[in-house]
Structure formats: C-alpha cells, structure tokens
Amino acid sequence: MALRFLYRTPPGRVLLKLLVVKPVSRCAGRILNSRPTRVFIRGFVKRNKINMAEYPRVKYRSFNDFFTREVNMDYRPFPENDCDVAAPCDGKLTAYPITASGVFNIKNSVYTISDLLEDKELASDFIDGVCMIFRLTPDDYHRYYYIDDGEILAQKRIKGKLHAVRPIAQRRYNVFSRNAREYTVMQTRNFGKVVQMEVGALFVGRISNNDSVQSFKRGDEKGMFQFGGSTVIMLFQKGAITPDNKIFENTLNDKETIVRMGYIVGEKAKG
C-alpha cells in the first residue's frame, strides 16, 4: 500500500524524491541500530513467517543486528558438484539472456550492461551472456556468498538513488541502473569471468562488502545488506553456464523463482 502511494500518485512521487536519497537511508539505518528497536523483532518474524530454527539462538542488540543475523550453514549448503551454479543468496530469481547489443529487458524496462556497469569495455565481455537477478525481500537471509573459487580482478562503487526494487518500482524506473550499487569482477575456476553486483534499495542503510580479500573460496561470505529490500545481480559470459530451463520459463511468464542460498540454478556449460 505504501509503495503504491509512493510510485503511483503525484503526492507520493514528490515524497519519494526525498526518501530515495542516501542521508534519509543513513538516518533510518542509525535508528534501526539502536537497542530500543529490538521490540520490532518478534512481530517482524511472525509477519514474514521466518523460521528461526535455521539461525543460532542469540540475543540481538538491535533490529539491524537481527536483520543481518548469520544462518546455520547446514540450512544453506552448497552443492557438492563444483560444476553446479549455486545461488549466492536467498531471493526471488529471474534470468535474462543478454543480447548482441548488450541489452536485456525487465518488466518492459530496457537495460544495457554498459549502463549497469558504467564501463563499456567490461560490458562487452558479457555480450550474449546471461544475467541473473536475485531480489531479496524481508523474509530472506540477507548475507551473500561467493559461488566458486577465484580471484578478484576489480571492484567498483557507483553512487545513485535508493529506489525500492519491487516490481511496482521497476515498472516506472530502471532501478538497477539508477540505484547505488557495488560490483566485483571475478575470475572464477569453473565459470570464467563473472560479475557479482549488489544493489541498494529504499531504506537500505548500506551494502557491507568484505573488501579486504583478493582471493576467495566457494561458500566464503562476500558481504551483507543492512535493513531493506535489496538485489544481487550475477553476470556470466557467453557459453560459460547453462541456466536451469525452469528459471528462464518462469521469467518469460513474468514469474520469479524462489531460491535459497546454495540452490542449484544452472551448471557449467559442457564442451
């Protein structure tokens, strides 16, 4: 109801211009880091049907401490076969082929890889490849991981707004190209050059990446989102992977595929 007001009414869009700037998000983040906000945890768990048996029993210092909680990894195992492509996070997944012109379409919005990355040379490496978008919602686990062994080639932070990443916002704005985002270019052992991008969203305090590492192992934690809906985008080069056909089919039918971190979403391309 609130997002419908913000994105579909003239007064809401005026208010939206104030809400999507970072100072407002930082202010919300400071509030949610305070001890009194612990009172919101129980209602949040009940409302979003979160299975707390999947998480260690600890006393959270604030609502944001709860929101960024660590899962018991027995509930998010990575597949044993290294050639399986695992989801880097929980989320609602859609997958898109990247055209020869570097374009993919989401809910009637046209995106270009060069706009997304703000790097035309890097974007050319992903022509005819695959873009996977994992949209996280409040019920999801909000940490994300590396899907393979590899090395970091480059990292980039892009300033931007903080629109919601829900479909109602995507229909009006190219949110992934407009929102604040960070990405890592990786050379992976099984899937070649891969980009993993984290996109901020409305009321996300910040994207917290573990930037100090130069190499990583499959299943290592890459970072976390503070409170709010968020998105992880994965870019794969042409011929690197074969996505699960069901995911493409659901995407064509305007459906998201619900996955959890570690779920198999594709495989290394044969040949």
C-alpha positions as CSV (number, residue, x, y, z in Angstrom):
1,M,0.0,0.0,0.0
2,A,2.8,2.4,0.9
3,L,4.8,1.7,-2.3
4,R,1.6,2.1,-4.4
5,F,1.2,5.6,-2.9
6,L,4.9,6.5,-3.5
7,Y,5.1,5.2,-7.0
8,R,1.6,5.7,-8.4
9,T,0.4,9.0,-7.1
10,P,1.6,12.6,-7.7
11,P,2.0,13.4,-3.9
12,G,3.7,10.1,-3.3
13,R,6.2,10.8,-6.1
14,V,7.0,14.2,-4.5
15,L,7.7,12.4,-1.2
16,L,9.7,9.7,-3.0
17,K,12.2,12.2,-4.2
18,L,13.1,12.9,-0.6
19,L,13.2,9.3,0.5
20,V,15.5,7.8,-2.1
21,V,18.5,10.0,-1.2
22,K,21.2,8.4,1.0
23,P,21.0,10.8,4.0
24,V,17.5,9.6,4.7
25,S,18.6,6.0,4.3
26,R,21.5,6.6,6.7
27,C,19.2,8.1,9.2
28,A,16.9,5.1,9.1
29,G,19.9,2.9,9.5
30,R,21.0,4.7,12.7
31,I,17.6,4.3,14.2
32,L,17.5,0.6,13.4
33,N,20.9,0.1,15.0
34,S,19.6,1.4,18.4
35,R,18.7,-1.0,21.2
36,P,15.0,0.0,21.6
37,T,14.3,-1.3,18.1
38,R,14.6,-4.9,19.4
39,V,10.9,-4.6,20.2
40,F,10.2,-4.9,16.5
41,I,11.9,-8.3,16.0
42,R,9.1,-10.6,17.2
43,G,6.4,-9.0,15.1
44,F,8.7,-9.0,12.1
45,V,9.5,-12.7,12.4
46,K,5.8,-13.5,12.7
47,R,4.7,-11.3,9.9
48,N,7.3,-12.6,7.5
49,K,7.0,-16.3,8.6
50,I,10.7,-16.6,9.3
51,N,11.9,-20.0,10.5
52,M,14.2,-19.0,13.4
53,A,15.2,-22.7,13.9
54,E,17.6,-22.0,11.0
55,Y,19.6,-19.5,13.0
56,P,21.7,-19.8,16.2
57,R,19.9,-18.6,19.3
58,V,21.4,-15.3,20.3
59,K,20.3,-12.1,22.0
60,Y,20.2,-9.4,19.3
61,R,21.5,-5.9,20.2
62,S,19.1,-4.1,17.8
63,F,16.7,-4.8,14.9
64,N,19.5,-4.4,12.4
65,D,21.7,-6.8,14.3
66,F,18.8,-9.3,13.9
67,F,18.3,-8.4,10.3
68,T,21.9,-9.2,9.4
69,R,21.9,-12.4,11.5
70,E,24.1,-15.4,10.4
71,V,22.4,-18.6,9.4
72,N,23.3,-22.1,10.4
73,M,25.1,-23.2,7.2
74,D,23.6,-26.6,7.5
75,Y,20.4,-24.9,6.2
76,R,22.2,-23.3,3.2
77,P,24.6,-26.0,1.9
78,F,26.4,-25.5,-1.4
79,P,26.1,-28.4,-3.9
80,E,28.8,-31.0,-3.8
81,N,29.4,-30.8,-7.6
82,D,31.7,-27.8,-8.4
83,C,30.2,-27.5,-11.9
84,D,26.8,-26.7,-10.4
85,V,26.0,-23.0,-10.3
86,A,24.7,-22.1,-6.8
87,A,22.6,-19.2,-5.8
88,P,24.8,-16.7,-4.0
89,C,21.9,-15.6,-1.7
90,D,18.3,-16.1,-0.9
91,G,15.9,-14.4,-3.2
92,K,13.3,-14.3,-5.9
93,L,15.2,-15.1,-9.1
94,T,14.8,-14.0,-12.7
95,A,17.2,-14.7,-15.6
96,Y,17.7,-12.9,-18.9
97,P,19.8,-13.5,-22.0
98,I,22.0,-10.6,-22.8
99,T,21.6,-9.7,-26.5
100,A,24.3,-9.0,-29.0
101,S,23.7,-5.3,-28.4
102,G,24.2,-5.7,-24.6
103,V,20.5,-5.3,-23.7
104,F,18.1,-7.2,-21.5
105,N,14.5,-6.4,-20.6
106,I,12.8,-6.4,-17.2
107,K,9.1,-5.7,-16.9
108,N,9.1,-3.5,-20.1
109,S,12.2,-1.6,-19.0
110,V,15.2,-1.8,-21.3
111,Y,18.6,-2.1,-19.6
112,T,22.1,-2.0,-21.1
113,I,25.0,-3.8,-19.5
114,S,27.2,-0.7,-20.1
115,D,24.7,1.5,-18.1
116,L,24.5,-1.1,-15.3
117,L,28.3,-1.3,-15.0
118,E,29.2,2.2,-16.2
119,D,32.1,0.5,-18.1
120,K,31.6,-0.1,-21.9
121,E,34.8,-2.2,-22.2
122,L,33.8,-4.5,-19.4
123,A,30.2,-4.7,-20.6
124,S,31.5,-6.0,-24.0
125,D,32.8,-9.1,-22.2
126,F,29.2,-10.2,-21.4
127,I,27.6,-9.8,-24.8
128,D,25.4,-12.9,-25.5
129,G,25.9,-14.0,-21.9
130,V,23.4,-14.4,-19.0
131,C,22.1,-12.0,-16.4
132,M,20.6,-13.5,-13.2
133,I,18.8,-11.2,-10.7
134,F,18.2,-12.2,-7.1
135,R,15.7,-9.9,-5.5
136,L,15.8,-10.2,-1.7
137,T,12.7,-9.5,0.4
138,P,12.4,-9.1,4.2
139,D,11.8,-12.8,4.8
140,D,15.2,-13.7,3.1
141,Y,18.6,-14.2,4.7
142,H,20.5,-11.0,3.9
143,R,24.1,-12.2,3.6
144,Y,25.6,-13.3,0.2
145,Y,28.4,-15.5,-0.8
146,Y,30.9,-16.4,-3.5
147,I,29.7,-19.2,-5.8
148,D,33.2,-20.5,-6.8
149,D,36.9,-20.4,-6.0
150,G,38.6,-17.5,-7.7
151,E,40.4,-14.1,-7.6
152,I,39.1,-10.6,-7.6
153,L,40.1,-8.6,-10.7
154,A,38.4,-5.3,-9.9
155,Q,35.8,-3.6,-7.7
156,K,33.7,-0.6,-8.2
157,R,31.2,1.5,-6.3
158,I,28.6,3.6,-8.1
159,K,26.7,6.4,-6.4
160,G,22.9,6.6,-7.0
161,K,19.5,6.8,-5.6
162,L,17.8,4.2,-3.4
163,H,14.5,3.2,-5.1
164,A,12.6,0.2,-4.0
165,V,13.4,-2.9,-6.0
166,R,9.9,-4.4,-6.0
167,P,8.1,-4.8,-9.3
168,I,6.0,-1.7,-8.8
169,A,9.1,0.4,-8.8
170,Q,10.7,-1.5,-11.7
171,R,7.8,-0.7,-13.9
172,R,8.4,3.0,-13.5
173,Y,12.2,3.3,-13.2
174,N,15.3,1.5,-14.4
175,V,16.1,1.0,-10.7
176,F,19.1,-1.3,-11.2
177,S,20.9,1.4,-13.3
178,R,19.8,4.3,-11.1
179,N,20.3,2.9,-7.6
180,A,23.5,2.9,-5.6
181,R,25.4,-0.3,-6.3
182,E,28.8,-2.1,-5.9
183,Y,30.2,-4.8,-8.0
184,T,33.1,-7.2,-8.1
185,V,34.7,-8.6,-11.2
186,M,36.0,-12.1,-10.5
187,Q,38.0,-14.7,-12.4
188,T,36.4,-18.0,-11.2
189,R,37.8,-21.5,-11.5
190,N,34.7,-23.1,-13.2
191,F,32.7,-20.2,-14.7
192,G,35.2,-17.8,-16.2
193,K,34.9,-14.1,-15.7
194,V,31.9,-13.3,-13.5
195,V,30.4,-10.0,-12.2
196,Q,28.6,-10.1,-8.9
197,M,26.8,-6.8,-8.1
198,E,24.9,-5.7,-5.0
199,V,22.2,-3.1,-5.5
200,G,21.0,-0.9,-2.7
201,A,17.3,-0.1,-2.2
202,L,14.8,2.0,-0.3
203,F,15.9,2.3,3.4
204,V,19.0,0.0,3.0
205,G,21.5,1.5,5.4
206,R,24.5,0.3,3.4
207,I,26.0,-2.5,1.4
208,S,28.7,-4.1,3.6
209,N,31.2,-6.0,1.5
210,N,34.3,-7.8,2.7
211,D,36.7,-5.7,0.5
212,S,40.0,-6.8,2.0
213,V,40.2,-10.2,0.2
214,Q,41.9,-10.8,-3.1
215,S,41.1,-14.4,-3.5
216,F,38.2,-16.5,-2.2
217,K,36.8,-20.0,-1.9
218,R,33.3,-21.2,-2.8
219,G,31.0,-20.6,0.1
220,D,33.0,-17.7,1.6
221,E,30.9,-14.8,2.7
222,K,31.1,-11.8,0.4
223,G,29.1,-9.4,2.4
224,M,25.6,-8.4,3.7
225,F,22.8,-5.9,3.3
226,Q,21.6,-3.7,6.1
227,F,17.8,-3.4,6.6
228,G,15.6,-3.1,3.5
229,G,14.9,-4.9,0.3
230,S,18.0,-5.5,-1.9
231,T,19.3,-7.2,-5.0
232,V,22.2,-9.3,-6.1
233,I,22.9,-9.4,-9.9
234,M,25.2,-12.0,-11.5
235,L,26.6,-11.6,-15.0
236,F,28.1,-14.6,-16.9
237,Q,29.9,-14.6,-20.2
238,K,28.7,-16.3,-23.4
239,G,29.0,-20.1,-23.2
240,A,30.0,-20.1,-19.5
241,I,26.9,-21.6,-17.9
242,T,23.6,-23.2,-18.8
243,P,20.9,-21.8,-16.6
244,D,18.1,-24.1,-15.3
245,N,15.4,-24.0,-18.1
246,K,12.6,-23.6,-15.5
247,I,14.1,-20.3,-14.4
248,F,14.0,-18.9,-17.9
249,E,10.5,-20.3,-18.4
250,N,9.2,-18.6,-15.2
251,T,10.9,-15.4,-16.2
252,L,9.2,-15.4,-19.6
253,N,5.9,-15.9,-17.8
254,D,6.6,-12.9,-15.6
255,K,7.2,-15.2,-12.6
256,E,10.1,-15.2,-10.1
257,T,11.6,-18.4,-8.9
258,I,12.0,-18.6,-5.1
259,V,15.5,-19.8,-4.2
260,R,17.7,-20.0,-1.2
261,M,21.4,-19.5,-1.0
262,G,23.1,-22.7,-2.3
263,Y,20.3,-23.8,-4.5
264,I,21.4,-25.1,-7.9
265,V,20.3,-22.5,-10.6
266,G,22.4,-23.8,-13.5
267,E,25.5,-25.7,-14.5
268,K,28.9,-25.2,-16.1
269,A,28.4,-25.3,-19.9
270,K,29.6,-28.5,-21.5
271,G,32.2,-28.6,-24.2
